[in-house]
C-alpha cells in the first residue's frame, strides 16, 4: 500500500509540473506583438487617440517613433509638441518644460517655435505663488516672456504677454514689500527702508503706492526722522483712496 501511495504522489507531482509548463508556454504564445509602423500620418493619428484616452505612455511611444524614424517630415515637430502637451495633460509640467525646450533645440525655425516658447513662459508663470514664495518663478517668467518677444517679435501673444509681465513684476514688488514689512515689524527700520526703496527704483508702476509710502513714513518715524516721516505720510495720503488707510495716515500725522 505504501508503494502505491508513493507512486500516486509522484504521478501527482509530475502532472502539476506538466501543467505549469503548458501554462507558461501558453502565456508566451499570447505575448502582445507590437503593430508594424505604418508611417508618420497613421502613427500620429493613433497617438492622438491614445492620449485623448489618457493612454499617455502608449501615445508617447508612437510619437517618439515618429521623431526617430521620420525626423525630416512635418509630423516630427508636431509629434514633439504633442509629447510636451501630453505631459501637461498628465500634470507633469516639469517634464513638459523639458520637452518644449527639446522642441526649440531641434526645430528653432519651425513655425510653432513661438508657441513652444510661449508655453515654456506660461508653465513657469503658472507656478507663481504668493509674494512670500513666488519671487523666483516670477523673475524667471519675466525673462521667458521677454525672450519670447525678442526672439519672435511677430508672435501672436502680444496682448497677453505684457499683462503677464506686469503681474510677475507686481509679485516681485510685493516680495520686496513683504521683506520690508518683515524688517519693520522687528524694528529694523533702516533695513525696511532699503527694501521699500527697491520698489520705488525698480517698480515705479507698483499699484499700491499708498501702502508703500505709509510704511516708509512709519519706518522713518521709527528712526526718529520726523521730517522724512511726514514727507512719506503726506505722499501716502495723496496716493490712496482707501478710507481705512487714510484714517491711519491722519492718526500718524497728528502724532508728529
Secondary structure, DSSP 4 states (H G I P E B T S, - for coil): -HHHHHHHHHHHHHHHHHHHHHHHHHHHHTPPPPPPP--HHHHHHHHHHHHHTT-HHHHHHHHHHHHHH-TTSHHHHHHHHHHHHHHHHTT-HHHHHHHHHHHHHH-TTSTTHHHHHHHHHHHHHTT---TTT-HHHHHHHHHHHHHHHHH-TT-TTHHHHHHHHHHHHHHHHHHHHHHHHHHHHTT-HHHHHHHHHHHHHH-TT-S-HHHHHHHHHHHHHHTT-HHHHHHHHHHHHHT---HHHHHHHHHHHHH-
